[in-house]
Amino acid sequence: MSRRCDICGKGSLSGNKVSKSYNHTRRTWKPNIVEVKTEIGGTAMTIKMCTRCLRSGYVTKKV
C-alpha cells in the first residue's frame, strides 16, 4: 500500500534520527493514512486520504 494521500499528495518524509551521542541514522516519518469509503460523482469509491484532509471536510464519509 502506498503511503500517499489521494487528495493532497502527502507522503513519507525521510531524515536523520539523532542519538544522545549525536550519531545520525536514517529514518522515515509516515503520514496518518486511512481508507475511506466515499461517494464521488455518484459512484462509491474507497480512497486513501490523510486524517487532516478527512477532518477538513474535503470528502464526506459514506455510512
PDB file of N, CA, C and O in Angstrom:
ATOM      1  N   MET A   1       0.851  -1.180   0.000  1.00  0.00           N
ATOM      2  CA  MET A   1       0.000   0.000   0.000  1.00  0.00           C
ATOM      3  C   MET A   1       0.889   1.233   0.000  1.00  0.00           C
ATOM      4  O   MET A   1       1.753   1.383   0.864  1.00  0.00           O
ATOM      5  N   SER A   2       0.678   2.112  -0.967  1.00  0.00           N
ATOM      6  CA  SER A   2       1.489   3.318  -0.991  1.00  0.00           C
ATOM      7  C   SER A   2       1.020   4.265   0.101  1.00  0.00           C
ATOM      8  O   SER A   2      -0.177   4.401   0.355  1.00  0.00           O
ATOM      9  N   ARG A   3       1.969   4.908   0.733  1.00  0.00           N
ATOM     10  CA  ARG A   3       1.662   5.830   1.820  1.00  0.00           C
ATOM     11  C   ARG A   3       1.541   7.235   1.247  1.00  0.00           C
ATOM     12  O   ARG A   3       2.380   8.097   1.511  1.00  0.00           O
ATOM     13  N   ARG A   4       0.481   7.463   0.452  1.00  0.00           N
ATOM     14  CA  ARG A   4       0.285   8.761  -0.171  1.00  0.00           C
ATOM     15  C   ARG A   4      -1.197   9.103  -0.149  1.00  0.00           C
ATOM     16  O   ARG A   4      -2.049   8.258  -0.426  1.00  0.00           O
ATOM     17  N   CYS A   5      -1.490  10.356   0.187  1.00  0.00           N
ATOM     18  CA  CYS A   5      -2.873  10.830   0.232  1.00  0.00           C
ATOM     19  C   CYS A   5      -3.360  11.105  -1.184  1.00  0.00           C
ATOM     20  O   CYS A   5      -2.666  11.764  -1.959  1.00  0.00           O
ATOM     21  N   ASP A   6      -4.559  10.600  -1.536  1.00  0.00           N
ATOM     22  CA  ASP A   6      -5.110  10.821  -2.869  1.00  0.00           C
ATOM     23  C   ASP A   6      -5.621  12.244  -3.047  1.00  0.00           C
ATOM     24  O   ASP A   6      -5.804  12.688  -4.180  1.00  0.00           O
ATOM     25  N   ILE A   7      -5.857  12.973  -1.957  1.00  0.00           N
ATOM     26  CA  ILE A   7      -6.397  14.322  -2.043  1.00  0.00           C
ATOM     27  C   ILE A   7      -5.277  15.363  -2.146  1.00  0.00           C
ATOM     28  O   ILE A   7      -5.235  16.134  -3.104  1.00  0.00           O
ATOM     29  N   CYS A   8      -4.379  15.386  -1.171  1.00  0.00           N
ATOM     30  CA  CYS A   8      -3.348  16.439  -1.130  1.00  0.00           C
ATOM     31  C   CYS A   8      -1.977  15.955  -1.572  1.00  0.00           C
ATOM     32  O   CYS A   8      -1.094  16.779  -1.813  1.00  0.00           O
ATOM     33  N   GLY A   9      -1.766  14.647  -1.688  1.00  0.00           N
ATOM     34  CA  GLY A   9      -0.487  14.132  -2.141  1.00  0.00           C
ATOM     35  C   GLY A   9       0.563  14.000  -1.060  1.00  0.00           C
ATOM     36  O   GLY A   9       1.737  13.777  -1.357  1.00  0.00           O
ATOM     37  N   LYS A  10       0.155  14.136   0.196  1.00  0.00           N
ATOM     38  CA  LYS A  10       1.117  13.998   1.298  1.00  0.00           C
ATOM     39  C   LYS A  10       1.674  12.588   1.325  1.00  0.00           C
ATOM     40  O   LYS A  10       0.926  11.620   1.191  1.00  0.00           O
ATOM     41  N   GLY A  11       2.997  12.465   1.501  1.00  0.00           N
ATOM     42  CA  GLY A  11       3.636  11.169   1.504  1.00  0.00           C
ATOM     43  C   GLY A  11       4.674  11.055   2.606  1.00  0.00           C
ATOM     44  O   GLY A  11       4.741  11.900   3.499  1.00  0.00           O
ATOM     45  N   SER A  12       5.484  10.002   2.539  1.00  0.00           N
ATOM     46  CA  SER A  12       6.505   9.763   3.551  1.00  0.00           C
ATOM     47  C   SER A  12       7.636  10.768   3.416  1.00  0.00           C
ATOM     48  O   SER A  12       7.984  11.183   2.311  1.00  0.00           O
ATOM     49  N   LEU A  13       8.206  11.154   4.556  1.00  0.00           N
ATOM     50  CA  LEU A  13       9.372  12.023   4.600  1.00  0.00           C
ATOM     51  C   LEU A  13      10.518  11.251   5.224  1.00  0.00           C
ATOM     52  O   LEU A  13      10.300  10.332   6.013  1.00  0.00           O
ATOM     53  N   SER A  14      11.741  11.623   4.870  1.00  0.00           N
ATOM     54  CA  SER A  14      12.885  10.951   5.454  1.00  0.00           C
ATOM     55  C   SER A  14      13.826  11.982   6.049  1.00  0.00           C
ATOM     56  O   SER A  14      13.836  13.150   5.659  1.00  0.00           O
ATOM     57  N   GLY A  15      14.620  11.511   7.008  1.00  0.00           N
ATOM     58  CA  GLY A  15      15.570  12.391   7.669  1.00  0.00           C
ATOM     59  C   GLY A  15      16.473  11.571   8.559  1.00  0.00           C
ATOM     60  O   GLY A  15      16.616  10.363   8.369  1.00  0.00           O
ATOM     61  N   ASN A  16      17.075  12.219   9.519  1.00  0.00           N
ATOM     62  CA  ASN A  16      18.007  11.563  10.414  1.00  0.00           C
ATOM     63  C   ASN A  16      17.440  11.446  11.817  1.00  0.00           C
ATOM     64  O   ASN A  16      16.822  12.378  12.331  1.00  0.00           O
ATOM     65  N   LYS A  17      17.659  10.283  12.433  1.00  0.00           N
ATOM     66  CA  LYS A  17      17.425  10.119  13.858  1.00  0.00           C
ATOM     67  C   LYS A  17      18.749  10.451  14.536  1.00  0.00           C
ATOM     68  O   LYS A  17      19.786   9.904  14.162  1.00  0.00           O
ATOM     69  N   VAL A  18      18.729  11.339  15.528  1.00  0.00           N
ATOM     70  CA  VAL A  18      19.957  11.782  16.178  1.00  0.00           C
ATOM     71  C   VAL A  18      19.931  11.296  17.616  1.00  0.00           C
ATOM     72  O   VAL A  18      19.018  11.629  18.373  1.00  0.00           O
ATOM     73  N   SER A  19      20.941  10.501  17.998  1.00  0.00           N
ATOM     74  CA  SER A  19      21.007   9.946  19.350  1.00  0.00           C
ATOM     75  C   SER A  19      21.663  10.948  20.297  1.00  0.00           C
ATOM     76  O   SER A  19      22.107  12.020  19.884  1.00  0.00           O
ATOM     77  N   LYS A  20      21.715  10.572  21.584  1.00  0.00           N
ATOM     78  CA  LYS A  20      22.369  11.436  22.578  1.00  0.00           C
ATOM     79  C   LYS A  20      23.835  11.649  22.268  1.00  0.00           C
ATOM     80  O   LYS A  20      24.384  12.717  22.537  1.00  0.00           O
ATOM     81  N   SER A  21      24.480  10.621  21.693  1.00  0.00           N
ATOM     82  CA  SER A  21      25.891  10.745  21.339  1.00  0.00           C
ATOM     83  C   SER A  21      26.069  11.351  19.949  1.00  0.00           C
ATOM     84  O   SER A  21      27.167  11.325  19.394  1.00  0.00           O
ATOM     85  N   TYR A  22      24.986  11.900  19.387  1.00  0.00           N
ATOM     86  CA  TYR A  22      24.974  12.631  18.120  1.00  0.00           C
ATOM     87  C   TYR A  22      25.288  11.745  16.925  1.00  0.00           C
ATOM     88  O   TYR A  22      25.796  12.230  15.914  1.00  0.00           O
ATOM     89  N   ASN A  23      24.991  10.437  17.026  1.00  0.00           N
ATOM     90  CA  ASN A  23      25.076   9.551  15.869  1.00  0.00           C
ATOM     91  C   ASN A  23      23.840   9.774  15.001  1.00  0.00           C
ATOM     92  O   ASN A  23      22.732   9.919  15.519  1.00  0.00           O
ATOM     93  N   HIS A  24      24.026   9.801  13.690  1.00  0.00           N
ATOM     94  CA  HIS A  24      22.931  10.016  12.754  1.00  0.00           C
ATOM     95  C   HIS A  24      22.626   8.713  12.020  1.00  0.00           C
ATOM     96  O   HIS A  24      23.514   8.104  11.423  1.00  0.00           O
ATOM     97  N   THR A  25      21.367   8.295  12.070  1.00  0.00           N
ATOM     98  CA  THR A  25      20.902   7.156  11.292  1.00  0.00           C
ATOM     99  C   THR A  25      19.635   7.579  10.562  1.00  0.00           C
ATOM    100  O   THR A  25      18.878   8.412  11.060  1.00  0.00           O
ATOM    101  N   ARG A  26      19.402   7.010   9.388  1.00  0.00           N
ATOM    102  CA  ARG A  26      18.247   7.399   8.579  1.00  0.00           C
ATOM    103  C   ARG A  26      16.958   6.825   9.165  1.00  0.00           C
ATOM    104  O   ARG A  26      16.938   5.714   9.695  1.00  0.00           O
ATOM    105  N   ARG A  27      15.908   7.590   9.060  1.00  0.00           N
ATOM    106  CA  ARG A  27      14.588   7.156   9.497  1.00  0.00           C
ATOM    107  C   ARG A  27      13.541   7.790   8.604  1.00  0.00           C
ATOM    108  O   ARG A  27      13.853   8.679   7.811  1.00  0.00           O
ATOM    109  N   THR A  28      12.277   7.331   8.729  1.00  0.00           N
ATOM    110  CA  THR A  28      11.187   7.874   7.926  1.00  0.00           C
ATOM    111  C   THR A  28      10.041   8.291   8.839  1.00  0.00           C
ATOM    112  O   THR A  28       9.821   7.704   9.898  1.00  0.00           O
ATOM    113  N   TRP A  29       9.321   9.312   8.407  1.00  0.00           N
ATOM    114  CA  TRP A  29       8.085   9.736   9.054  1.00  0.00           C
ATOM    115  C   TRP A  29       6.960   9.407   8.096  1.00  0.00           C
ATOM    116  O   TRP A  29       6.975   9.827   6.939  1.00  0.00           O
ATOM    117  N   LYS A  30       5.979   8.651   8.582  1.00  0.00           N
ATOM    118  CA  LYS A  30       4.879   8.234   7.722  1.00  0.00           C
ATOM    119  C   LYS A  30       3.621   9.039   8.047  1.00  0.00           C
ATOM    120  O   LYS A  30       3.348   9.302   9.218  1.00  0.00           O
ATOM    121  N   PRO A  31       2.854   9.433   7.032  1.00  0.00           N
ATOM    122  CA  PRO A  31       1.620  10.171   7.284  1.00  0.00           C
ATOM    123  C   PRO A  31       0.534   9.231   7.809  1.00  0.00           C
ATOM    124  O   PRO A  31       0.589   8.017   7.612  1.00  0.00           O
ATOM    125  N   ASN A  32      -0.437   9.815   8.471  1.00  0.00           N
ATOM    126  CA  ASN A  32      -1.556   9.046   9.021  1.00  0.00           C
ATOM    127  C   ASN A  32      -2.590   8.872   7.907  1.00  0.00           C
ATOM    128  O   ASN A  32      -3.443   9.735   7.700  1.00  0.00           O
ATOM    129  N   ILE A  33      -2.503   7.744   7.194  1.00  0.00           N
ATOM    130  CA  ILE A  33      -3.361   7.469   6.043  1.00  0.00           C
ATOM    131  C   ILE A  33      -4.464   6.493   6.452  1.00  0.00           C
ATOM    132  O   ILE A  33      -4.196   5.471   7.084  1.00  0.00           O
ATOM    133  N   VAL A  34      -5.701   6.814   6.087  1.00  0.00           N
ATOM    134  CA  VAL A  34      -6.835   5.932   6.349  1.00  0.00           C
ATOM    135  C   VAL A  34      -7.556   5.673   5.032  1.00  0.00           C
ATOM    136  O   VAL A  34      -7.552   6.515   4.133  1.00  0.00           O
ATOM    137  N   GLU A  35      -8.174   4.500   4.929  1.00  0.00           N
ATOM    138  CA  GLU A  35      -9.007   4.181   3.772  1.00  0.00           C
ATOM    139  C   GLU A  35     -10.440   4.566   4.098  1.00  0.00           C
ATOM    140  O   GLU A  35     -10.989   4.141   5.115  1.00  0.00           O
ATOM    141  N   VAL A  36     -11.042   5.371   3.233  1.00  0.00           N
ATOM    142  CA  VAL A  36     -12.372   5.922   3.481  1.00  0.00           C
ATOM    143  C   VAL A  36     -13.278   5.580   2.318  1.00  0.00           C
ATOM    144  O   VAL A  36     -12.916   5.785   1.159  1.00  0.00           O
ATOM    145  N   LYS A  37     -14.460   5.055   2.625  1.00  0.00           N
ATOM    146  CA  LYS A  37     -15.466   4.842   1.587  1.00  0.00           C
ATOM    147  C   LYS A  37     -16.220   6.156   1.414  1.00  0.00           C
ATOM    148  O   LYS A  37     -16.745   6.718   2.375  1.00  0.00           O
ATOM    149  N   THR A  38     -16.266   6.638   0.165  1.00  0.00           N
ATOM    150  CA  THR A  38     -16.928   7.898  -0.123  1.00  0.00           C
ATOM    151  C   THR A  38     -17.652   7.799  -1.458  1.00  0.00           C
ATOM    152  O   THR A  38     -17.455   6.848  -2.214  1.00  0.00           O
ATOM    153  N   GLU A  39     -18.477   8.772  -1.735  1.00  0.00           N
ATOM    154  CA  GLU A  39     -19.222   8.806  -2.987  1.00  0.00           C
ATOM    155  C   GLU A  39     -18.743   9.995  -3.795  1.00  0.00           C
ATOM    156  O   GLU A  39     -18.925  11.143  -3.389  1.00  0.00           O
ATOM    157  N   ILE A  40     -18.125   9.722  -4.948  1.00  0.00           N
ATOM    158  CA  ILE A  40     -17.618  10.768  -5.829  1.00  0.00           C
ATOM    159  C   ILE A  40     -18.284  10.618  -7.185  1.00  0.00           C
ATOM    160  O   ILE A  40     -18.134   9.596  -7.855  1.00  0.00           O
ATOM    161  N   GLY A  41     -19.018  11.642  -7.581  1.00  0.00           N
ATOM    162  CA  GLY A  41     -19.704  11.608  -8.877  1.00  0.00           C
ATOM    163  C   GLY A  41     -20.781  10.540  -8.963  1.00  0.00           C
ATOM    164  O   GLY A  41     -21.049  10.018 -10.045  1.00  0.00           O
ATOM    165  N   GLY A  42     -21.403  10.209  -7.838  1.00  0.00           N
ATOM    166  CA  GLY A  42     -22.447   9.199  -7.818  1.00  0.00           C
ATOM    167  C   GLY A  42     -21.935   7.781  -7.759  1.00  0.00           C
ATOM    168  O   GLY A  42     -22.731   6.842  -7.791  1.00  0.00           O
ATOM    169  N   THR A  43     -20.625   7.593  -7.674  1.00  0.00           N
ATOM    170  CA  THR A  43     -20.024   6.267  -7.614  1.00  0.00           C
ATOM    171  C   THR A  43     -19.367   6.071  -6.260  1.00  0.00           C
ATOM    172  O   THR A  43     -18.634   6.942  -5.791  1.00  0.00           O
ATOM    173  N   ALA A  44     -19.622   4.935  -5.631  1.00  0.00           N
ATOM    174  CA  ALA A  44     -18.997   4.626  -4.347  1.00  0.00           C
ATOM    175  C   ALA A  44     -17.560   4.183  -4.591  1.00  0.00           C
ATOM    176  O   ALA A  44     -17.313   3.275  -5.385  1.00  0.00           O
ATOM    177  N   MET A  45     -16.613   4.824  -3.907  1.00  0.00           N
ATOM    178  CA  MET A  45     -15.193   4.525  -4.073  1.00  0.00           C
ATOM    179  C   MET A  45     -14.534   4.423  -2.710  1.00  0.00           C
ATOM    180  O   MET A  45     -15.025   4.977  -1.726  1.00  0.00           O
ATOM    181  N   THR A  46     -13.422   3.712  -2.663  1.00  0.00           N
ATOM    182  CA  THR A  46     -12.576   3.687  -1.476  1.00  0.00           C
ATOM    183  C   THR A  46     -11.291   4.418  -1.829  1.00  0.00           C
ATOM    184  O   THR A  46     -10.578   4.023  -2.751  1.00  0.00           O
ATOM    185  N   ILE A  47     -10.999   5.481  -1.095  1.00  0.00           N
ATOM    186  CA  ILE A  47      -9.794   6.253  -1.366  1.00  0.00           C
ATOM    187  C   ILE A  47      -8.933   6.290  -0.114  1.00  0.00           C
ATOM    188  O   ILE A  47      -9.428   6.143   1.004  1.00  0.00           O
ATOM    189  N   LYS A  48      -7.628   6.490  -0.323  1.00  0.00           N
ATOM    190  CA  LYS A  48      -6.699   6.636   0.787  1.00  0.00           C
ATOM    191  C   LYS A  48      -6.450   8.121   0.985  1.00  0.00           C
ATOM    192  O   LYS A  48      -6.037   8.817   0.057  1.00  0.00           O
ATOM    193  N   MET A  49      -6.699   8.604   2.187  1.00  0.00           N
ATOM    194  CA  MET A  49      -6.510  10.023   2.454  1.00  0.00           C
ATOM    195  C   MET A  49      -5.961  10.215   3.854  1.00  0.00           C
ATOM    196  O   MET A  49      -6.155   9.376   4.734  1.00  0.00           O
ATOM    197  N   CYS A  50      -5.270  11.333   4.052  1.00  0.00           N
ATOM    198  CA  CYS A  50      -4.716  11.624   5.372  1.00  0.00           C
ATOM    199  C   CYS A  50      -5.838  12.143   6.270  1.00  0.00           C
ATOM    200  O   CYS A  50      -6.862  12.629   5.790  1.00  0.00           O
ATOM    201  N   THR A  51      -5.628  12.034   7.559  1.00  0.00           N
ATOM    202  CA  THR A  51      -6.667  12.418   8.503  1.00  0.00           C
ATOM    203  C   THR A  51      -6.888  13.926   8.530  1.00  0.00           C
ATOM    204  O   THR A  51      -7.960  14.384   8.925  1.00  0.00           O
ATOM    205  N   ARG A  52      -5.896  14.697   8.119  1.00  0.00           N
ATOM    206  CA  ARG A  52      -6.102  16.148   8.057  1.00  0.00           C
ATOM    207  C   ARG A  52      -7.098  16.506   6.962  1.00  0.00           C
ATOM    208  O   ARG A  52      -7.941  17.381   7.165  1.00  0.00           O
ATOM    209  N   CYS A  53      -7.021  15.848   5.803  1.00  0.00           N
ATOM    210  CA  CYS A  53      -7.996  16.087   4.736  1.00  0.00           C
ATOM    211  C   CYS A  53      -9.381  15.612   5.151  1.00  0.00           C
ATOM    212  O   CYS A  53     -10.384  16.240   4.813  1.00  0.00           O
ATOM    213  N   LEU A  54      -9.437  14.508   5.880  1.00  0.00           N
ATOM    214  CA  LEU A  54     -10.719  13.997   6.358  1.00  0.00           C
ATOM    215  C   LEU A  54     -11.343  14.974   7.345  1.00  0.00           C
ATOM    216  O   LEU A  54     -12.545  15.235   7.286  1.00  0.00           O
ATOM    217  N   ARG A  55     -10.534  15.514   8.250  1.00  0.00           N
ATOM    218  CA  ARG A  55     -11.016  16.455   9.241  1.00  0.00           C
ATOM    219  C   ARG A  55     -11.443  17.772   8.600  1.00  0.00           C
ATOM    220  O   ARG A  55     -12.387  18.411   9.064  1.00  0.00           O
ATOM    221  N   SER A  56     -10.743  18.185   7.525  1.00  0.00           N
ATOM    222  CA  SER A  56     -11.057  19.439   6.855  1.00  0.00           C
ATOM    223  C   SER A  56     -12.325  19.369   6.033  1.00  0.00           C
ATOM    224  O   SER A  56     -12.850  20.403   5.620  1.00  0.00           O
ATOM    225  N   GLY A  57     -12.832  18.164   5.786  1.00  0.00           N
ATOM    226  CA  GLY A  57     -14.108  18.000   5.102  1.00  0.00           C
ATOM    227  C   GLY A  57     -14.015  18.055   3.594  1.00  0.00           C
ATOM    228  O   GLY A  57     -14.973  18.468   2.940  1.00  0.00           O
ATOM    229  N   TYR A  58     -12.872  17.645   3.005  1.00  0.00           N
ATOM    230  CA  TYR A  58     -12.749  17.642   1.550  1.00  0.00           C
ATOM    231  C   TYR A  58     -13.674  16.604   0.916  1.00  0.00           C
ATOM    232  O   TYR A  58     -14.190  16.830  -0.179  1.00  0.00           O
ATOM    233  N   VAL A  59     -13.891  15.483   1.580  1.00  0.00           N
ATOM    234  CA  VAL A  59     -14.874  14.496   1.146  1.00  0.00           C
ATOM    235  C   VAL A  59     -15.682  14.088   2.369  1.00  0.00           C
ATOM    236  O   VAL A  59     -15.251  14.290   3.505  1.00  0.00           O
ATOM    237  N   THR A  60     -16.848  13.515   2.132  1.00  0.00           N
ATOM    238  CA  THR A  60     -17.691  13.037   3.229  1.00  0.00           C
ATOM    239  C   THR A  60     -17.678  11.519   3.225  1.00  0.00           C
ATOM    240  O   THR A  60     -17.728  10.885   2.171  1.00  0.00           O
ATOM    241  N   LYS A  61     -17.609  10.947   4.420  1.00  0.00           N
ATOM    242  CA  LYS A  61     -17.608   9.505   4.546  1.00  0.00           C
ATOM    243  C   LYS A  61     -18.989   8.958   4.217  1.00  0.00           C
ATOM    244  O   LYS A  61     -20.010   9.558   4.556  1.00  0.00           O
ATOM    245  N   LYS A  62     -19.002   7.811   3.552  1.00  0.00           N
ATOM    246  CA  LYS A  62     -20.263   7.145   3.258  1.00  0.00           C
ATOM    247  C   LYS A  62     -20.552   6.180   4.398  1.00  0.00           C
ATOM    248  O   LYS A  62     -19.692   5.387   4.782  1.00  0.00           O
ATOM    249  N   VAL A  63     -21.745   6.248   4.930  1.00  0.00           N
ATOM    250  CA  VAL A  63     -22.099   5.424   6.089  1.00  0.00           C
ATOM    251  C   VAL A  63     -22.696   4.118   5.638  1.00  0.00           C
ATOM    252  O   VAL A  63     -23.059   3.286   6.470  1.00  0.00           O
TER     253      VAL A  63
END
